[in-house]
Amino acid sequence: MKRFLMILVTVFGLWGCSSVNIDDYRAEQPVLELRDYFNGTLDAWGMFQDRSGKVVKRFHVLIEASWQGEVGTLDERFTYSDGSTQRRVWTITRLGPGRYSGRADDVVGEASGEAAGNALRWRYVLALPVDGKVYNVDFDDWMFLMDDNVMLNRSLMSKFGFRLGEVTLSFVKREGG
């Protein structure tokens, strides 16, 4: 009986470790095509919550996006609730159907993206400055296209497998942009 309980606990434990797969969203509509959505001017509003759930920072991002063939540029200008500003310029390359890579000055190495249906999973390591030090933090972004103009983004931040916090964003495509 003791052995049976150990097996049962192990099986349920492994189920708890399973993660969501991008293919779970393959049939969802509308289909997210990065070259279409991230093209023109977009606004995004977001917040960072620490691991307790407390909102630590709020921000607005103005994004100018354009593509030349399979390579896109996202010029992001952040304005934080404390008045500070930041700029990140992404260079995104479409590698094939539903596969992307990306680079930015504060991204360590290369970001990796997979898209299916209305979803994009974007993973990367960000060099994050905090109180005069720089920490390499893992980001696991999930973006979901809601309609032609709105996309929601949830990013989990971690270090050494420990959850540090979460970033939530709402992207809105400007009229004519």
PyMOL commands that set and color helices and strands:
alter all, ss='L'
color gray80, all
select helices_A, chain A and resi 2-17+22-25+34-37
alter helices_A, ss='H'
color red, helices_A
select strands_A, chain A and resi 40-50+55-68+71-80+85-96+99-103+107-116+119-130+133-145+150-159+162-173
alter strands_A, ss='S'
color yellow, strands_A
deselect
rebuild
show_as cartoon
